[in-house]
Amino acid sequence: MPDPSPATTPELLTRADTSLFHHAGPFSDLLVERASGCVVVGRDGTEYLDFTSGQLCATFGHNRSELRDAIMDSFDRAVHSSSHLLSEEVIVLAEQLAALFPDPLAKVTLLTTGSEATEVGLKAARMARGSWETIGVNRSYHGHTAGAAAVTFLPRRRGSGPAQPGVHAIPAPYCFRCPLGASYPSCGFSCVDVGLAAVDAQRTSEVAALIIEPILSTGGLIEPPDGYFVRLRQECDERGIALVLDEAQTGLGRTGDMFAFEAHGIVPDVVALSKSLGGGFPLAAVVLTDEIAAGAEEQGFRFLTSHMNEPSMALIGLAMVSLAVHHVAIGTARTQGERLRSGLAHLVDEFEVAGDVRGRGLLLGLEFVTDAESLQPAPEVARRLEQVCRHRGLLVQTVSENVWRIAPPITVSDAEIDQALAVMAEALETVRPG
Ligand SMILES: Cc1ncc(COP(=O)(O)O)c(C=O)c1O
């Protein structure tokens, strides 16, 4: 912005409604002026603690100086190049990313968004395995492009006609509200058994891939219980299915480990990364096993956009990888996550409408219920209290109707966590009965 604009916030909001397509419903009336660390400042100067990390991208805080340096460096080198023309920074980023993964994950491709990462990961797995059928999980989100929406089992997939054929959903491992009315661990993962039996009844060929988020975040911060991923891995191995993990929200240190799959003792065949990798800039990646990469290449795999292998974004990625390595080593997401989680658990004990806290590291969820006995979902309470928090200077996000996603930058301070918990408690007091 060359000059400060004299327009008032209401004027700008009217202009937004006139000039911008409402691509996802109405726009928020909070206009962002600037952001730094864990704080977003509105146009009227109000400061908000951003416990959403933007769109889960500002994992190490907003406006990191490392990102400014990376962009400035790219102007001394090359900001953009043809996707066919590689530069040293692209090769080094691919090497550094591959080195973060256990064998046999070894091949990297650099992309722009998480939706693209879903498309590329699934296309490579399908071509390598010589089939197209795919399993997703109910309540999962993998993006809005056509192929990603086809494996997204949330209402947002609706509206543009038939989804890809050959895509099946298995029940969500949502233990707080088990879709089968079972209890963990005595259930023996009946959600997997029932789901795969239904897929077997529906499929007309072999299944190539199963895609899942380590924590089903947009679907309600559902973390599958211990042993679930081991069971999925076994099923995939027995059936020759490639296991694709979408680490868009969990990757690069948010859950405490570099990648969330590490906590579950499995190695996937394909990993999709985005969000934290760009720290707010458009950078995503897919990491593949040698076998999937070679199989797809043999079948003539093709995917190309104008912005693959951008030197500027590779410099951004190198800065973010270095931040992630540092923060995983010093355990930031674990220590700050424990502080936040224990405060949220206290709110669950204290307030009847706060029904459950779950998640890992600094990707946490608070589920709202009407009362402690019926545990009925309380979406209006979740949305109303989100607004109360906002008016008291705290940003959280309601996902899947009645769950708050609480995911501050992992660089959040103790004082910021305590302040946010105090605001949440004040908000909850406003709905305390009697
Ligand atoms: C798990 C997951 N996968 C994929 C995506 C899509 O990423 P993008 O919005 O960058 O296309 C998202 C975005 O929220 C996500 O959370």
The ligand as a MOL file (V3000), in Angstrom:
LIG
                    3D

  0  0  0     0  0            999 V3000
M  V30 BEGIN CTAB
M  V30 COUNTS 16 16 0 0 0
M  V30 BEGIN ATOM
M  V30 1 C -5.5390 -31.4910 5.6430 0
M  V30 2 C -5.6440 -30.5130 4.5060 0
M  V30 3 N -5.3590 -30.9230 3.2540 0
M  V30 4 C -5.4330 -30.0920 2.2150 0
M  V30 5 C -5.7970 -28.7870 2.3820 0
M  V30 6 C -5.9040 -27.8790 1.2020 0
M  V30 7 O -4.8500 -26.9750 1.2080 0
M  V30 8 P -4.9420 -25.6280 0.3620 0
M  V30 9 O -5.9960 -24.8050 1.0140 0
M  V30 10 O -3.5680 -25.0420 0.4890 0
M  V30 11 O -5.2810 -26.0060 -1.0240 0
M  V30 12 C -6.0710 -28.3040 3.6590 0
M  V30 13 C -6.4640 -26.9040 3.8670 0
M  V30 14 O -6.9700 -26.5040 4.8820 0
M  V30 15 C -6.0110 -29.1940 4.7580 0
M  V30 16 O -6.2860 -28.8000 5.9910 0
M  V30 END ATOM
M  V30 BEGIN BOND
M  V30 1 1 1 2
M  V30 2 1 2 3
M  V30 3 2 2 15
M  V30 4 2 3 4
M  V30 5 1 4 5
M  V30 6 1 5 6
M  V30 7 2 5 12
M  V30 8 1 6 7
M  V30 9 1 7 8
M  V30 10 2 8 9
M  V30 11 1 8 10
M  V30 12 1 8 11
M  V30 13 1 12 13
M  V30 14 1 12 15
M  V30 15 2 13 14
M  V30 16 1 15 16
M  V30 END BOND
M  V30 END CTAB
M  END
